[in-house]
């Protein structure tokens, strides 16, 4: 069970040295109890106290690293039931099911689909994270053959090896022993043997239970075998079961510190109907699944699931932001127009997209306004004439354009005169109020230029 702040305080040095960054040991203890600080911040805690406190202050859902290299993903570390309480930490991993009964060419094609699934949205690169190789054939040789193909054609993709056969597991794990795979398939019939295989190869073990009671039993048995990294599956497959079981698991881990259920959840969402599969996968994202396995990854499904995941795993108290700098849209020249906007991600991507759609290369100066939209930033005093002028002077814009013209959003037209006063030698042009007016705005400018010529 988790310790209270006072119980933690009794184990600390009680010197109030402030080395941890908090004014007193009691304040630090309270933060530890709320899981808002790390014990590592205290350099003077005794080894005995550290051992006891490490267990008590650990996240209720065990952190696990899945895969290696640039495509490795973290799971677990969750501390709350609801996103508004703090934030959800590690985004749900999407895995594509590949059965070993597929033809070799199909296996390669599906692996290529995963490799090419990446899209960019509001500054983040989103993709299918993993492959779930399923021993559908039931034979060791076929499973090994499929594993060999994936190891050579998608070596960087984290993999879940799904089999109930300890012998088949031993046959394929050498292909992935150093790549932190997940071995999924420990059940009531093979518990000891599968735990031994996972321990031998030092991989994460996936539990395939039939109900919550069996899940607890198998989790405790895996722990007895010395297995620390575990992912858990209660056997829930319907939407009702997934919602019920996942909620019980997270509540038990977070509210009761019940360690046998304090592990990342894997949910199998496969459906023949692609829309139904997308809905089940979405439920998993919203209700605590650390891994969701799907049968197909059509682009529309990926975009919908990626967007949902992105929204669920951002901090609701911190707006999404992009870096402050001048972005090149297309291949601009010194004669290309220069627009300015704020660094709210959605604003940036809408405006940059409309500039691109106008077929006119240009520059987009993105100013740091703490992730606020144009009107909100202006109202908050973060998008003012003085700050805009200072940003343009310091941004290097004068080295990029020769015309000294700045196009501001129509919503802040009132700033145009003040900006010209503070930005000597520059002309300020008021652009459209809405981003979707940029195309017509640029077309009108081109027509004016041609008439003037």
N, C-alpha and C positions, 0 to 999 in steps of 0.2 A: 504493500500500500504506500501511497505517496506520503511524505512527511509534511507536517505543517511548518509554517514559517518559524514558530517558536522552537519546534523540535530541531529544525535545521540550525537555528541560532545557537543552540546548546552545543553543537558539534563544531562550530567555527572558533577561531582563536580569540574572538571578542576583544581585539586590540583597537578597533576603529582606525586602522592605519590608512584607509582610503586607497590602497593600492588597487583595489578592484574597480575603482571608479565611483563607488557609492559612499555617502557620508559616514555611514555606520555599518557595523556587521549585521545589525538587525535589519536595516534597509536592504542589504545584500541578500539576507536570508529570505526576506519576503519576496524578492524578485526571483530567487531560486524556486521557491514554493510555487510561484505563478508560471514557472518555466520561461521567464523572460530574461534570464541571465545564465551564463555558463559557470560551472564550478572552477574551470580553468582560470578564471579571473582572480582567484584567491591563491597567491603563491605560498602562503604560510599554513594552509590547512594540513593536518596530520595525515599520514598514510592510512591510519585506521578510519578516520572520519571520511577521507576521500573515498575509500572503498564503499562505505555505507551510503554516502551522499551521491556517488556516481549512479548507483542503481535507482535511488529515489528521484534524482533530478533528470534522468534520461527521458527522452520523449516517450509518450505513451505508445506510439507506433514506431517500431524499430526502424532506423534508417538503414537502407540497403543500397549498394551500388550495383547496378545491372549493366554488364558490358564493359568495354574498355575503350580508351582513346577518345577521339572527338565525339563519337556517337554514344558514349556511355550516358546512362540516365540514373538519376537518384530517385528512390522511392521511400515512402514512409516519412518519419519525422513530424507527422501531423500532431497537433496539440489541442485542436478545438473541434466542436461539433458543427458550428455554424461559421460561415465565412466572415460575417460582420464582427465576430468576437475578436478576431485577430487577422488571420488570413490563412488560406490553405497553402502549403509549402511547395510540395513537389508535384508537378502536373502529371495527370494520368498518362500512362504509357499505352499507346495503341500498337497492337501486334496483329499481323496478318497471318491467318492460318494457312499452312501449306501441308497437304497430306503426302505421305511418302508413296502413296499409290499412284500419284500423278506421273505422267511421262517425264523423262529427264528434261525435255525442251520446255514443258509447262512449268516445271520447278524453276528453271532458269528465268523464264519470262516473269513469273510471279516475284522472284527475287529482284529482277530489274524494275518491276513496278514499285517495290518498296524503295529501292535506291533513287527512283525518279519521282517520288511522291512529294518532294519539298515545294512549298509555296511561301511567299512572303506576304505578311499582313501586318500593318501598322508597325513596321520596323523589326518584326520578329520572323525568324525563319522556322516554319512549322512543317512537320513531316510525320509519316508513320515511323515509329521508333524501333520496332522489333519484328521478328518472325517467330511464329509458334509452329515448330515442325512436329506433326502428329504421326505417331506410329500406327497409322490406320491399317496397314497390312498385317500387323501382328507378328511380323517376322523380323529377325535381327538383320539379315542380309539387306533387305529392302530399306530398312531404316538407316543402316550404315551408308548405303549408296546415296540416299537423299541427303544425308548429313554431309557427305563428302562433296556433293555438288554445291551445296550452300556454303560450305567452308571455303571453296575456291572461287565462287562467283559473287558472294556477298560476305567477305571475311570481316568487314567492319560492323555488320549489323548484329546487335545483341540478339541472342536466340533463346527460346524456351523449348526444351526438349521434352515432348509430351509422350510418355510411355508408362505402362504399368509393369513392364518387365525389367527387373534388375539386370538381367543379362543383356538386354538390348541397350540399357543405359550405359553399361560398361563398354559396350561396343562403340558407341558414338561419342562418349565424353572425351576420349583422347583428341578428337578433332577440335574441341573447344575448351580444354582443361585450363588454359591460361587466359580465357576470354570472359570469365565471370558469367557463365550461362546460368539459367534456371533449369533444374531437373524437376519437372512436374509429374507426379504420379504416385506419391506415397498414399496408400489407402490401408484399410484394416487388414487386407490379405497379405500385404507385402511390406508392412511398416518397418520391421527390423532390417530386412535386406536392403530396401531403398535408402534408409538412413545410413547404413554402412557404406553404400556406394557414394552418397553425397559427402559423407565425411572423408572417404578415401580421396575423392577428387577435389574436395574443399569448394563445393559449389552451393549455391542457394537451393534449398529444397522446397518444392511445391507440394502442398498437402491437398489431396482430392478426397474430401469427406462426404458423407451422406448425412447431413444435418449438423446442427450446432454442437450437440453433445459429443458426437464422434469427432468433430473438429477439435474440440478442447482436448479430448483424449489423445488424439494423434499429435497435436502440438506439444503436449507434455512429454509424450514418448520421444519425439524428435529431440527435444531439449535434453532428455535423459541420455541420449546418444551423443551429446556434445554438439549438436547442430545449433548454431546461433542465428544464421540467416535463413528465414523461412518466409514463404508467401502462402496465403491460405485461401482455400476455396471450400465454402460450406456445402457446395452442391446445388446452390440456388440457380435456377435457369429461367423461370418465369419472372415477369416484371414484379409481381407481388412478392415472390420469394426474395428476389435481389434487394428490393427496397427494405423488406423486413429484416433479413439476415444481416445485410451490411450496416443497417442502423443499430441493431443489437451489438454487433461486433465493435463498431466505433464507440458507442456509448459505454460498453464494458471497458474498453481500453482507456478512454479519456476520462470518464467520470469515476470509474471504480479501480483504475490502475490494474486491471485484470490481465496479467502478463501473457497467459496462454492465447489470448486473442489480440495481443498488441503487435500485430504484423501486417504488412501490406496485403491487400485483398486482390485476388485475381478473379475476373469475371469473364465467363465465356458467353458472348452475345450472339454467336452464329445463328443465322436464320436463313431460310431459303429466300424469303422476301427481303429485298435489300432495304426497303423503307422501314420494315419492322426491325431489322437488324440495327439500323441507324438509331431508332428510338430506344432500343434496349441499351445500346452503347452510350447514348446520351444520359440515360438513367444512371449508368455506372459512373460516368464522369461527375454527375451532380451528387451522387450518393456513395462517395468514399472508395470507389475502386481505384487501386493504384495501377492495375493493368486491365485493359479491356481487349479481348481477342475477337476479331471480326473475320468473316469469310471473304469479303470483297472490299475493294477500296476505290470505288468510282470517284471521280473528281468532285461531284456534287456532295457526296457523302463526306469526303475528307474535308472539304471547305466548311461544311456545317459543323462537323465534330471539332475541327481545329478551332473554329471561332468560339464555340461553346467552351472548350477547354481553356482557351486563352482568357475568356471573360471570368471563368470560375477561379483561375489561379493568378489573377492580378490582385493587388491590394486595393480594396474598395475605397480606402482613405487617401490613396495617392494616385492622381491622374496619370495616365500613360503618356510618356513624353518621348520626344526624339532629341537628338543632340543639336545644340545651338551651333549653326554654321551656315554657310551659303552653299546650297545644293545646286548642282547642274542638272537641268532637265533637257534631255536630248544632247545636242552638240552645240552649245551656245558660243557666240563670238563676242568680241567687245561691243558690238552694236546691238546685242540681244537685250530684251527688256529685263528689268530687275524688279521682282515682286518682294513683298515682305509679309510675314504672318507670324503667329505664335508657335510655340513648340508642342502644343497639344497634338498627340499622335493622329487623331482622327482628322483634325484640321489640316495638318501637313499632308496626309495622304490624299485627301479629297482635292486640295488645292494643286498639289503636284500632278495629280492625275488629270485634272482639267487643263492645266498648262500643256501637258503632254498631248492631250486630245486635240488641242487647238492647232497642232502641227507647227507650232512656233517655238523653236528652242529658246530657253530663257534661264534666268537665275532666280532661285527662290531663297531669300534670306530668312532664316528661321531663328527667331529671337527667343531666348529662354524667359518664359513667363510662368515658370513652375507648373507647366502642363495645363494652363488655363486656355480657354478659347478666346477669340479676339475680343468680343464684347465684355466677357467676364474679366479678362486681364486689364482692359481699359478701365472698367469700373473699379477694379481693385488697385489702380495706380501702378500697374506693372507694365503697361503698354502705353507709355506716355511719349510726348514729343521729345523730351530731354533724353529719355532712355533709348528711344529709337535712333536719335541722332548720334548718341555715344556708340551704340552698337554698330551702326553703319561705318562710322569713322574707324572703329577698331577691328572691323571684320575683314578688311582688305578689299572691300567692294570697289574702291577707287582704282585698284589695280586690275579689276576684272572688266569694268565697263568704261566706255569713253564718253557716254552721253550725259552722265550725271542726272539721271532721272530715276526716281523711286516711285513705284506703284503701290499705294496702300489700299487696304480693304475699304470698301465703300461704307461699312458700318462705322468707321472712325474718320469719316471725311472731315469732321470738325478739327482734326489734328493737322491738317495739311499746311495751313499758314504757319503754325508754331514750329513745325518741323523745318520748313524752309528758313525760318528765322535762325534756328539753331544749327542747321546744316548748310553752312555758307557755300554757295556755288551750285547747289542742287535744286532741281525742280521736282516738286511732288505732284503726282497725278493720282486722282481718286479713281480706283478701279471699281468693279461691280461689287454690290453688297453680298451676293451669293456666289460661291465658287462656280456654279453651273453657268454663270454669265460670262466667264472668262473667254470662252470660245467666240461669242459674239463681240465681246470687247476687243479681242485681238483682230478679228476680221474687220471691224470698223477702223481700227488703227492702220491696218494694211491698205484699206481703201483710201484713207486720208493721205497716206504716204504716196500712193500711186497718183492721186490727183495733183498733189503738190509737185510731183516730179514732172 
